Protein backbone atom coordinates (compact mmCIF):
# COMPACT_ATOMS: atom_id res chain seq x y z
CA UNK A 1 0.00 0.00 0.00
CA UNK A 2 1.28 3.47 -0.89
CA UNK A 3 0.02 5.52 2.05
CA UNK A 4 1.52 8.76 0.72
CA UNK A 5 -0.36 8.33 -2.57
CA UNK A 6 -3.63 7.72 -0.67
CA UNK A 7 -3.11 10.86 1.40
CA UNK A 8 -2.30 12.90 -1.71
CA UNK A 9 -5.46 11.54 -3.36
CA UNK A 10 -7.57 12.84 -0.46
CA UNK A 11 -6.14 16.31 -1.00
CA UNK A 12 -6.72 16.13 -4.75
CA UNK A 13 -10.29 14.87 -4.27
CA UNK A 14 -10.95 17.67 -1.79
CA UNK A 15 -9.65 20.29 -4.22
CA UNK A 16 -11.88 19.00 -7.03
CA UNK A 17 -14.94 18.80 -4.75
CA UNK A 18 -14.31 22.32 -3.50
CA UNK A 19 -13.92 23.76 -7.01
CA UNK A 20 -17.14 22.08 -8.17
CA UNK A 21 -18.98 23.30 -5.08
CA UNK A 22 -17.75 26.88 -5.43
CA UNK A 23 -19.24 27.13 -8.91
CA UNK A 24 -22.65 25.90 -7.74
CA UNK A 25 -22.93 27.20 -4.18
CA UNK A 26 -21.76 30.81 -4.16
CA UNK A 27 -25.27 32.16 -4.81
CA UNK A 28 -27.13 30.03 -2.23
CA UNK A 29 -24.42 30.74 0.37
CA UNK A 30 -24.81 34.48 -0.28
CA UNK A 31 -28.61 34.18 -0.02
CA UNK A 32 -28.31 32.22 3.23
CA UNK A 33 -25.89 34.79 4.63
CA UNK A 34 -28.28 37.64 3.84
CA UNK A 35 -31.19 35.72 5.37
CA UNK A 36 -29.24 34.99 8.55
CA UNK A 37 -28.28 38.66 8.91
CA UNK A 38 -31.92 39.73 8.44
CA UNK A 39 -32.92 37.27 11.15
CA UNK A 40 -30.24 38.45 13.58
CA UNK A 41 -30.97 42.14 12.99
CA UNK A 42 -34.64 41.44 13.77
CA UNK A 43 -33.68 39.96 17.16
CA UNK A 44 -34.12 36.44 15.86
CA UNK A 45 -31.82 33.53 16.42
CA UNK A 46 -30.18 30.74 14.47
CA UNK A 47 -30.95 27.21 15.65
CA UNK A 48 -28.82 24.49 14.13
CA UNK A 49 -28.71 20.70 14.24
CA UNK A 50 -27.18 17.60 12.71
CA UNK A 51 -25.84 14.18 13.66
CA UNK A 52 -22.25 12.97 13.99
CA UNK A 53 -19.93 15.17 11.94
CA UNK A 54 -22.89 17.41 11.15
CA UNK A 55 -23.46 17.87 14.91
CA UNK A 56 -19.87 19.08 15.16
CA UNK A 57 -20.53 21.50 12.29
CA UNK A 58 -23.65 22.79 14.05
CA UNK A 59 -21.66 23.41 17.21
CA UNK A 60 -18.86 25.06 15.25
CA UNK A 61 -21.27 27.55 13.67
CA UNK A 62 -22.95 28.39 16.99
CA UNK A 63 -19.57 28.85 18.68
CA UNK A 64 -18.34 31.22 15.98
CA UNK A 65 -21.53 33.29 16.05
CA UNK A 66 -21.73 33.52 19.84
CA UNK A 67 -18.00 34.15 20.11
CA UNK A 68 -16.21 35.25 16.99
CA UNK A 69 -14.99 34.04 13.64
CA UNK A 70 -11.89 36.05 12.72
CA UNK A 71 -12.54 39.46 14.22
CA UNK A 72 -14.20 41.07 17.17
CA UNK A 73 -17.90 41.92 16.95
CA UNK A 74 -20.94 41.76 19.21
CA UNK A 75 -22.21 38.33 20.15
CA UNK A 76 -24.85 36.81 17.87
CA UNK A 77 -27.79 34.61 18.88
CA UNK A 78 -27.11 31.02 17.78
CA UNK A 79 -27.89 27.74 19.50
CA UNK A 80 -26.64 24.28 18.53
CA UNK A 81 -29.40 21.83 19.44
CA UNK A 82 -26.78 19.06 19.60
CA UNK A 83 -25.03 20.01 22.83
CA UNK A 84 -27.20 19.36 25.91
CA UNK A 85 -26.74 15.69 26.76
CA UNK A 86 -29.48 15.76 29.39
CA UNK A 87 -32.03 17.17 26.95
CA UNK A 88 -30.95 14.83 24.14
CA UNK A 89 -30.99 11.70 26.29
CA UNK A 90 -34.28 12.59 28.02
CA UNK A 91 -36.09 13.19 24.74
CA UNK A 92 -34.56 10.09 23.11
CA UNK A 93 -35.50 7.98 26.14
CA UNK A 94 -39.00 9.36 26.70
CA UNK A 95 -39.98 9.74 23.03
CA UNK A 96 -37.64 8.67 20.24
CA UNK A 97 -34.32 9.76 18.74
CA UNK A 98 -36.23 11.30 15.83
CA UNK A 99 -37.63 13.89 18.27
CA UNK A 100 -34.37 15.10 19.87
CA UNK A 101 -34.12 18.25 17.75
CA UNK A 102 -37.82 18.74 16.92
CA UNK A 103 -38.87 19.12 20.54
CA UNK A 104 -36.11 21.69 21.08
CA UNK A 105 -37.25 23.59 17.98
CA UNK A 106 -40.80 23.68 19.36
CA UNK A 107 -39.51 24.85 22.74
CA UNK A 108 -37.05 27.49 21.52
CA UNK A 109 -38.03 28.48 17.99
CA UNK A 110 -40.05 31.60 17.28
CA UNK A 111 -41.48 32.87 13.98
CA UNK A 112 -38.69 34.60 12.07
CA UNK A 113 -35.92 32.43 13.52
CA UNK A 114 -33.85 30.21 11.23
CA UNK A 115 -33.15 26.50 11.47
CA UNK A 116 -29.87 25.54 9.83
CA UNK A 117 -30.45 21.83 9.22
CA UNK A 118 -27.27 19.90 8.40
CA UNK A 119 -27.34 16.43 6.85
CA UNK A 120 -24.81 15.15 4.33
CA UNK A 121 -27.35 12.68 2.94
CA UNK A 122 -30.44 14.82 3.45
CA UNK A 123 -32.10 11.76 4.99
CA UNK A 124 -31.34 11.99 8.73
CA UNK A 125 -34.65 11.31 10.46
CA UNK A 126 -33.97 13.55 13.46
CA UNK A 127 -33.10 16.45 11.13
CA UNK A 128 -36.18 15.85 8.94
CA UNK A 129 -38.41 15.89 12.02
CA UNK A 130 -36.74 19.11 13.19
CA UNK A 131 -37.51 20.68 9.81
CA UNK A 132 -41.17 19.70 10.15
CA UNK A 133 -41.26 21.29 13.61
CA UNK A 134 -39.55 24.42 12.31
CA UNK A 135 -42.09 24.76 9.53
CA UNK A 136 -44.93 24.40 12.08
CA UNK A 137 -43.34 27.25 14.10
CA UNK A 138 -42.83 29.44 11.00
CA UNK A 139 -39.03 29.30 10.98
CA UNK A 140 -37.09 29.69 7.76
CA UNK A 141 -34.99 26.67 6.81
CA UNK A 142 -31.45 26.72 5.50
CA UNK A 143 -30.55 23.15 4.52
CA UNK A 144 -26.89 22.19 4.29
CA UNK A 145 -26.88 18.87 2.42
CA UNK A 146 -24.99 16.81 -0.11
CA UNK A 147 -25.52 14.20 -2.80
CA UNK A 148 -28.87 15.31 -4.28
CA UNK A 149 -30.36 16.71 -1.09
CA UNK A 150 -32.29 13.59 -0.11
CA UNK A 151 -35.71 13.80 1.53
CA UNK A 152 -34.79 17.15 3.05
CA UNK A 153 -34.65 18.81 -0.38
CA UNK A 154 -38.22 17.70 -1.09
CA UNK A 155 -39.46 19.25 2.17
CA UNK A 156 -38.20 22.75 1.46
CA UNK A 157 -40.59 25.58 0.66
CA UNK A 158 -39.96 28.33 -1.87
CA UNK A 159 -38.68 30.70 0.82
CA UNK A 160 -36.19 28.15 2.18
CA UNK A 161 -32.60 27.82 0.96
CA UNK A 162 -30.69 24.66 0.12
CA UNK A 163 -26.91 24.56 0.00
CA UNK A 164 -26.31 21.13 -1.55
CA UNK A 165 -22.71 19.99 -2.05
CA UNK A 166 -22.50 18.28 -5.45
CA UNK A 167 -20.70 15.13 -4.33
CA UNK A 168 -21.62 11.57 -3.31
CA UNK A 169 -18.86 10.88 -0.79
CA UNK A 170 -19.66 11.88 2.80
CA UNK A 171 -16.08 12.88 3.64
CA UNK A 172 -15.93 15.35 0.74
CA UNK A 173 -19.41 16.70 1.58
CA UNK A 174 -18.44 17.32 5.19
CA UNK A 175 -15.19 19.01 4.18
CA UNK A 176 -17.10 21.42 1.96
CA UNK A 177 -19.73 21.92 4.70
CA UNK A 178 -16.98 23.30 6.95
CA UNK A 179 -15.93 25.70 4.21
CA UNK A 180 -19.57 26.76 3.75
CA UNK A 181 -19.85 27.46 7.49
CA UNK A 182 -16.73 29.60 7.37
CA UNK A 183 -18.15 31.43 4.34
CA UNK A 184 -21.40 32.08 6.21
CA UNK A 185 -19.53 33.40 9.26
CA UNK A 186 -17.31 35.66 7.17
CA UNK A 187 -20.29 36.93 5.16
CA UNK A 188 -22.27 37.68 8.31
CA UNK A 189 -19.35 39.63 9.75
CA UNK A 190 -18.91 41.60 6.52
CA UNK A 191 -22.60 42.46 6.23
CA UNK A 192 -22.81 43.51 9.88
CA UNK A 193 -19.50 45.33 10.19
CA UNK A 194 -18.27 46.08 6.68
CA UNK A 195 -15.21 44.71 4.96
CA UNK A 196 -11.93 44.88 6.80
CA UNK A 197 -9.50 47.47 5.45
Secondary structure, DSSP 8 states (H G I E B T S, - for coil): --HHHHHHHHHHHHHHHHHHHHHHHHHHHHHHHHHHHHHHHTT--EEEE-STHHHHHHHHHHHHHHS-SSS------EEETT--HHHHHHHHHHT-GGGTTHHHHHHH--TT-EEEEE-SSS--HHHHHHHHHHHHTT-EEEEEEETT-HHHHHH--TT-EEEEES-S-HHHHHHHHHHHHHHHHHHHHHHHH----
